[in-house]
Amino acid sequence: MKSEKPTRYRWFISGLVFFITLINFIDRSAISFVIAPLKQEFHFTDTQFGMILSAFGVGYILLTALGGWLVDRWGARLIWPIAATAWSLCVGLFGFAAGFWSFLGLRFLLGMTEGPHFPAVTRSVSDWLPPSERARALSLGLVAIPLSSVIGAPITSYLVADLGWRNMFFIISGIGILWAIIWHRVFRDRPEESRYVNRAEQKLIGASSEDLKKKGEAIDWRYLLMHPTLLANNIAYFAFGYMLFFATLWLPGYFLKQHNLDLKSTGWYLVIPWLVGAIFLKAGGHLSDWLYRRTGRSRVARSHLIWCSQLLAALSFLLLGFTHSLGWSLFFLTLGLGFGLMPQPAFFSINIDVAKERAASSQGVTSSALSLAGILAPALTGWLIDLTNSYQAAFLLLAALTGIAVVTVIFFHHPDRSWAGPWWRRKALVVK
């Protein structure tokens, strides 16, 4: 009798994760393509526009850790579609915005409603993929981030140029709601509850029921906040987030101002670095899983990949800060984004490797570091541009922060080591 083959439904779920992450980043970065018309219509300065962009991070940091707890408590099948519907409605409301405060408030609400997204990504992959496939599955979902600019940059720039910025927001707002309906119908928090998953695939995935039984238990926040590897991971992810918010929100303005391109040309020029970034990110997921299968060590498969990639990204952004020609700027920007995006699957995998039972809550803390970067990167960049009338200082600051992340990961990022808790807690246990 032939043995039953796995159904591979887990990869269909991974495909849905990819699609909503694509939509998520198109929704959050679409505003970067209306810098020129908004400045013309409402007379915003770069500093004011930076404040509007930063409002997203303020809202995001308020709900991302809580969103992780909600996903761990109630499951991605319920929380994720609610969040997707809410942020899609916020995007549509941008078409009715009429001034600084309305844009500021809507960006804040958009950040809040997008807070549960990445915790839900991590929880879904944690429950639906075995350890040897997680980085690849995460890379499939996360590659949507650079692809959102490859696809979204020309689409949104043409929509703004041909139909106006208000209609652009109206058009892109409905896709997330459609995804939410599909996700709720086809996804189950436990793979074994899905009628599309056979026993062979259940065995490959591994039983998730024991982990899911712990959803109602109290979370050890001390472990999630103070574990040295998770803490180092969050510091490095802050640098990653600073790069990501800088790139998605200010690169259109960089090409418009620094190289005097028009809006449609800017959309097409941005396709090149983001497409290379997508390739590097996907390759990072495959490389991380290959190293894990070869060595069985997260330090080799995750940590070394992170610091090596971020070191090369820092060098690229440093050189970009001293480059003025369009060709060389595009070259160093492409390398910086490529190496900068490459370790993202490894960042997410660490939260599963070190805190699998609370992967969503752990990812929520990590995403809080991203949201802090989302507050600082847009505001500091706008202020530095107004102060220096160029992007050089912004690129140099980005390179410096990425360099700090490299040092942190080299010395403190050891996911294979066991951890007995902070030193004062260990001392108290000895006395007891």
C-alpha positions as CSV (number, residue, x, y, z in Angstrom):
1,M,0.0,0.0,0.0
2,K,1.4,3.4,-1.0
3,S,2.1,5.9,1.7
4,E,-0.1,9.0,1.7
5,K,1.6,12.1,0.5
6,P,1.3,15.5,2.2
7,T,-1.3,17.7,0.6
8,R,1.0,20.8,0.7
9,Y,-2.0,23.0,1.8
10,R,0.4,24.7,4.1
11,W,2.0,26.4,1.1
12,F,-1.4,27.7,0.0
13,I,-1.8,29.3,3.4
14,S,1.7,30.7,2.9
15,G,0.6,32.2,-0.4
16,L,-2.3,34.0,1.4
17,V,0.2,35.3,3.9
18,F,2.2,36.7,1.0
19,F,-0.8,38.3,-0.6
20,I,-2.0,40.2,2.4
21,T,1.5,41.4,3.3
22,L,1.8,42.7,-0.3
23,I,-1.5,44.6,0.2
24,N,-0.5,45.7,3.7
25,F,2.7,47.5,2.5
26,I,1.0,49.0,-0.6
27,D,-1.6,50.5,1.8
28,R,0.9,51.9,4.3
29,S,3.4,53.3,1.7
30,A,0.9,54.7,-0.9
31,I,1.1,58.1,0.8
32,S,4.8,58.4,-0.2
33,F,3.7,58.9,-3.8
34,V,1.5,61.9,-2.9
35,I,4.2,64.0,-1.4
36,A,4.3,66.4,-4.3
37,P,0.5,66.9,-4.7
38,L,-0.1,67.2,-0.9
39,K,2.7,69.7,-0.5
40,Q,1.3,71.7,-3.4
41,E,-2.3,71.5,-2.2
42,F,-1.8,71.9,1.6
43,H,1.6,73.6,1.6
44,F,3.2,71.0,3.9
45,T,6.9,71.3,4.7
46,D,9.1,68.2,4.8
47,T,9.1,68.4,8.6
48,Q,5.3,68.4,8.6
49,F,5.1,65.6,6.1
50,G,7.6,63.6,8.3
51,M,5.3,64.1,11.3
52,I,2.4,62.7,9.3
53,L,4.4,59.7,8.3
54,S,5.6,59.2,11.9
55,A,2.1,59.1,13.2
56,F,1.8,55.6,11.7
57,G,4.6,54.4,14.0
58,V,2.9,56.0,17.1
59,G,-0.3,54.1,16.4
60,Y,1.6,50.9,15.5
61,I,3.6,50.8,18.7
62,L,0.4,51.0,20.7
63,L,-1.2,47.9,19.3
64,T,1.5,45.7,17.9
65,A,2.5,44.0,21.2
66,L,-1.2,43.9,22.3
67,G,-2.0,42.6,18.8
68,G,0.5,39.8,19.3
69,W,-1.3,38.8,22.6
70,L,-4.7,39.0,20.8
71,V,-3.4,36.6,18.1
72,D,-2.0,34.2,20.7
73,R,-5.2,34.4,22.7
74,W,-7.9,34.4,20.0
75,G,-6.1,33.1,16.9
76,A,-5.1,34.5,13.5
77,R,-8.3,33.3,11.9
78,L,-10.3,35.9,13.9
79,I,-7.9,38.7,14.7
80,W,-6.2,39.0,11.3
81,P,-9.3,39.6,9.1
82,I,-10.6,42.1,11.6
83,A,-7.4,44.1,11.4
84,A,-7.2,43.9,7.6
85,T,-10.8,45.2,7.3
86,A,-10.1,48.0,9.7
87,W,-6.9,49.2,8.0
88,S,-8.5,49.0,4.6
89,L,-11.3,51.3,5.8
90,C,-8.6,53.7,7.1
91,V,-6.9,53.8,3.6
92,G,-10.2,54.6,2.0
93,L,-10.8,57.5,4.4
94,F,-7.6,59.2,3.3
95,G,-9.5,60.1,0.1
96,F,-11.6,62.4,2.3
97,A,-8.7,64.0,4.3
98,A,-8.7,67.8,4.2
99,G,-5.6,69.0,6.1
100,F,-2.7,68.4,8.4
101,W,-4.6,67.1,11.4
102,S,-6.9,64.7,9.4
103,F,-3.8,63.2,7.7
104,L,-2.1,62.9,11.0
105,G,-5.1,61.2,12.7
106,L,-5.7,58.8,9.8
107,R,-2.0,57.7,9.7
108,F,-2.2,57.1,13.5
109,L,-5.3,54.9,13.1
110,L,-3.7,53.1,10.1
111,G,-0.7,52.2,12.4
112,M,-3.0,51.0,15.1
113,T,-5.1,48.7,12.8
114,E,-2.0,47.3,11.1
115,G,-0.4,46.4,14.5
116,P,-1.5,42.7,14.6
117,H,-0.3,42.0,11.1
118,F,3.2,40.7,11.6
119,P,2.4,38.8,14.9
120,A,-0.3,37.0,12.8
121,V,2.3,36.2,10.1
122,T,4.6,34.6,12.7
123,R,1.8,32.7,14.5
124,S,0.5,31.3,11.3
125,V,3.9,30.1,10.1
126,S,4.8,28.8,13.5
127,D,1.7,26.6,13.6
128,W,1.5,25.6,9.9
129,L,5.2,24.9,9.0
130,P,7.9,22.6,10.4
131,P,11.2,24.1,11.6
132,S,13.0,23.2,8.4
133,E,10.6,25.1,6.2
134,R,9.8,28.2,8.4
135,A,12.4,30.6,7.0
136,R,11.4,29.8,3.5
137,A,7.7,30.2,4.3
138,L,8.5,33.5,6.0
139,S,10.6,34.6,3.1
140,L,7.6,33.9,0.8
141,G,5.4,36.1,2.9
142,L,8.0,38.8,3.6
143,V,9.2,39.1,0.0
144,A,5.9,40.8,-0.5
145,I,7.4,43.9,1.3
146,P,9.9,44.8,-1.5
147,L,7.5,43.5,-4.2
148,S,4.8,45.9,-2.8
149,S,7.1,48.7,-4.1
150,V,7.9,46.8,-7.4
151,I,4.2,46.5,-8.1
152,G,2.9,49.4,-6.1
153,A,5.3,52.1,-7.1
154,P,4.4,52.2,-10.8
155,I,0.7,51.5,-10.1
156,T,0.2,54.1,-7.4
157,S,2.3,56.7,-9.2
158,Y,0.2,56.3,-12.4
159,L,-3.0,56.4,-10.4
160,V,-2.0,59.6,-8.7
161,A,-0.8,61.2,-12.0
162,D,-3.8,60.1,-14.0
163,L,-6.7,60.0,-11.6
164,G,-5.6,62.1,-8.6
165,W,-4.5,61.2,-5.1
166,R,-7.9,60.9,-3.6
167,N,-9.1,58.3,-6.2
168,M,-5.9,56.4,-5.7
169,F,-6.7,55.8,-2.0
170,F,-10.3,54.8,-2.9
171,I,-9.2,52.2,-5.4
172,I,-6.6,50.4,-3.3
173,S,-8.8,50.3,-0.1
174,G,-11.1,47.4,-1.1
175,I,-8.6,44.6,-1.7
176,G,-7.8,43.9,2.0
177,I,-11.5,43.5,2.8
178,L,-11.8,40.8,0.1
179,W,-8.8,39.0,1.5
180,A,-10.3,39.1,5.0
181,I,-13.4,37.2,3.8
182,I,-11.3,34.6,2.0
183,W,-8.9,34.1,4.9
184,H,-11.7,33.5,7.5
185,R,-13.3,30.9,5.2
186,V,-10.2,28.8,4.4
187,F,-7.9,29.2,7.4
188,R,-8.0,27.3,10.7
189,D,-5.8,28.0,13.7
190,R,-5.1,24.3,14.1
191,P,-3.9,22.6,10.8
192,E,-5.6,19.3,12.0
193,E,-8.9,21.1,12.0
194,S,-8.7,21.9,8.3
195,R,-10.4,19.5,5.9
196,Y,-7.7,20.2,3.3
197,V,-4.9,18.8,5.5
198,N,-4.4,15.0,5.4
199,R,-2.6,13.0,8.1
200,A,0.7,13.0,6.2
201,E,0.8,16.7,6.2
202,Q,-0.2,16.9,9.8
203,K,2.7,14.6,10.7
204,L,5.1,16.8,8.7
205,I,3.9,20.0,10.2
206,G,3.9,18.5,13.7
207,A,1.2,18.7,16.3
208,S,0.2,22.3,17.1
209,S,-2.5,21.4,19.6
210,E,-0.1,21.4,22.6
211,D,1.1,24.9,21.8
212,L,-2.4,26.2,21.1
213,K,-3.6,24.8,24.5
214,K,-1.3,27.4,26.1
215,K,-3.1,30.3,24.5
216,G,-5.1,30.9,27.6
217,E,-2.1,30.8,30.0
218,A,-0.3,33.8,31.3
219,I,2.5,35.1,29.2
220,D,6.0,35.3,30.7
221,W,6.7,38.9,29.6
222,R,10.0,38.9,31.5
223,Y,11.2,36.1,29.2
224,L,10.0,37.9,26.0
225,L,11.4,41.3,27.0
226,M,14.7,40.3,28.7
227,H,16.0,37.2,26.9
228,P,19.4,38.3,25.6
229,T,18.9,36.9,22.1
230,L,15.4,38.3,21.8
231,L,16.6,41.7,23.0
232,A,19.5,41.7,20.6
233,N,17.1,40.6,17.8
234,N,14.8,43.5,18.6
235,I,17.7,46.1,18.6
236,A,18.8,44.8,15.2
237,Y,15.3,44.8,13.9
238,F,14.9,48.4,15.0
239,A,17.8,49.2,12.5
240,F,16.1,47.1,9.9
241,G,12.8,49.0,10.5
242,Y,14.5,52.4,10.3
243,M,15.8,51.4,6.9
244,L,12.4,50.0,5.8
245,F,10.4,53.1,6.8
246,F,13.1,55.4,5.3
247,A,13.0,53.5,2.1
248,T,9.3,53.0,1.6
249,L,8.4,56.6,2.6
250,W,11.2,58.9,1.5
251,L,12.8,57.3,-1.5
252,P,10.2,58.7,-4.0
253,G,11.0,62.1,-2.6
254,Y,14.8,61.4,-2.9
255,F,14.5,60.8,-6.6
256,L,12.2,63.7,-7.1
257,K,14.3,66.2,-5.2
258,Q,17.9,64.9,-5.5
259,H,17.8,63.8,-9.1
260,N,14.9,65.9,-10.5
261,L,12.8,63.0,-11.9
262,D,9.1,63.3,-12.5
263,L,6.6,61.1,-10.6
264,K,6.1,58.4,-13.2
265,S,9.9,58.0,-13.8
266,T,10.4,57.8,-10.1
267,G,7.9,54.9,-9.9
268,W,9.8,53.0,-12.5
269,Y,13.3,53.7,-11.1
270,L,12.2,52.3,-7.8
271,V,11.3,49.0,-9.3
272,I,15.0,48.1,-9.7
273,P,16.2,48.3,-6.1
274,W,13.0,46.8,-4.7
275,L,13.1,43.9,-7.2
276,V,16.6,43.1,-6.2
277,G,15.6,43.4,-2.5
278,A,12.8,40.9,-3.1
279,I,15.4,38.4,-4.7
280,F,17.8,38.9,-1.8
281,L,15.1,38.5,0.8
282,K,13.8,35.2,-0.7
283,A,17.4,34.0,-1.0
284,G,17.9,34.8,2.7
285,G,15.0,32.5,3.6
286,H,16.3,29.6,1.6
287,L,19.9,30.2,2.8
288,S,18.8,30.3,6.4
289,D,16.8,27.0,6.2
290,W,19.7,25.3,4.3
291,L,22.1,26.3,7.0
292,Y,19.7,25.1,9.7
293,R,19.3,21.7,8.0
294,R,23.1,21.4,7.6
295,T,24.1,22.5,11.1
296,G,20.9,22.3,13.3
297,R,22.1,25.6,14.9
298,S,20.2,28.8,14.9
299,R,23.4,30.8,15.6
300,V,24.7,29.8,12.2
301,A,21.5,29.8,10.3
302,R,20.0,33.0,11.8
303,S,22.6,35.1,13.7
304,H,25.5,35.0,11.2
305,L,23.1,35.7,8.3
306,I,21.7,38.8,10.1
307,W,25.0,40.5,11.0
308,C,26.8,39.7,7.7
309,S,23.8,41.1,5.7
310,Q,23.5,44.2,7.8
311,L,27.2,44.9,7.6
312,L,27.1,44.9,3.8
313,A,24.0,47.1,3.9
314,A,25.7,49.6,6.2
315,L,28.6,49.9,3.9
316,S,26.3,50.4,0.9
317,F,24.4,53.2,2.6
318,L,27.6,54.8,3.8
319,L,28.8,55.0,0.1
320,L,25.4,56.2,-1.0
321,G,25.7,59.2,1.3
322,F,28.7,60.4,-0.7
323,T,27.3,59.6,-4.2
324,H,25.6,62.2,-6.4
325,S,25.2,60.6,-9.9
326,L,21.9,58.9,-10.6
327,G,23.6,55.7,-11.8
328,W,25.9,55.2,-8.8
329,S,23.0,56.2,-6.4
330,L,20.8,53.6,-7.9
331,F,23.6,51.0,-7.6
332,F,24.5,51.6,-4.0
333,L,20.8,52.0,-3.1
334,T,20.0,48.6,-4.7
335,L,22.8,46.9,-2.7
336,G,21.8,48.6,0.5
337,L,18.2,47.5,0.1
338,G,19.1,44.0,-1.0
339,F,21.4,43.2,1.9
340,G,19.2,45.1,4.3
341,L,16.1,43.0,3.4
342,M,18.0,39.7,3.2
343,P,17.9,38.8,6.9
344,Q,14.2,39.5,7.6
345,P,13.1,35.8,7.5
346,A,15.9,35.1,10.1
347,F,14.6,37.9,12.4
348,F,11.1,36.3,12.4
349,S,12.5,32.8,12.7
350,I,14.3,33.7,15.9
351,N,10.9,34.5,17.6
352,I,9.7,31.0,16.7
353,D,13.0,29.3,17.6
354,V,13.3,30.9,21.0
355,A,9.6,31.5,21.9
356,K,7.5,29.1,19.8
357,E,4.6,28.8,22.3
358,R,4.3,32.6,22.3
359,A,5.6,33.4,18.8
360,A,2.9,36.0,18.1
361,S,3.5,37.8,21.4
362,S,7.3,37.7,20.9
363,Q,6.8,39.0,17.3
364,G,4.6,41.7,18.7
365,V,7.5,42.9,20.9
366,T,9.9,42.8,17.9
367,S,7.4,44.7,15.8
368,S,7.2,47.3,18.5
369,A,10.9,47.9,17.8
370,L,9.9,48.3,14.2
371,S,7.2,50.8,15.1
372,L,9.6,52.8,17.2
373,A,11.7,53.1,14.0
374,G,8.5,54.0,12.2
375,I,8.2,57.0,14.5
376,L,11.8,58.2,14.3
377,A,12.8,57.5,10.7
378,P,10.2,59.6,8.9
379,A,10.4,62.5,11.4
380,L,14.2,62.6,11.6
381,T,14.5,62.3,7.8
382,G,12.2,65.2,7.2
383,W,14.0,67.3,9.7
384,L,17.4,66.5,8.3
385,I,16.3,67.3,4.8
386,D,14.9,70.7,5.9
387,L,18.1,71.3,7.8
388,T,20.7,70.3,5.2
389,N,18.6,70.5,2.0
390,S,20.0,67.1,1.0
391,Y,19.7,63.4,1.8
392,Q,23.3,62.8,2.8
393,A,22.9,63.1,6.5
394,A,19.9,60.9,6.4
395,F,21.9,58.1,4.6
396,L,24.8,58.5,7.0
397,L,22.5,58.1,10.1
398,L,21.0,55.0,8.5
399,A,24.4,53.5,8.0
400,A,25.4,54.2,11.6
401,L,22.3,52.6,13.1
402,T,22.8,49.5,10.9
403,G,26.4,49.3,12.1
404,I,25.3,49.3,15.7
405,A,23.0,46.4,15.0
406,V,25.9,44.4,13.5
407,V,27.9,44.8,16.8
408,T,24.9,43.9,18.9
409,V,24.1,40.7,17.0
410,I,27.8,39.5,17.0
411,F,28.1,39.8,20.7
412,F,24.6,39.1,22.2
413,H,22.6,37.1,19.6
414,H,22.9,33.4,20.7
415,P,19.6,31.6,20.1
416,D,21.0,28.1,20.9
417,R,21.9,29.0,24.5
418,S,19.5,28.2,27.3
419,W,18.5,31.1,29.5
420,A,17.7,30.8,33.2
421,G,16.4,34.3,33.6
422,P,17.9,37.6,34.7
423,W,20.8,37.5,37.2
424,W,18.8,38.8,40.1
425,R,16.1,36.2,39.5
426,R,18.6,33.4,39.3
427,K,20.2,34.6,42.6
428,A,16.8,34.6,44.3
429,L,16.2,31.0,43.1
430,V,19.5,29.9,44.6
431,V,18.6,31.5,48.0
432,K,15.2,29.8,47.9
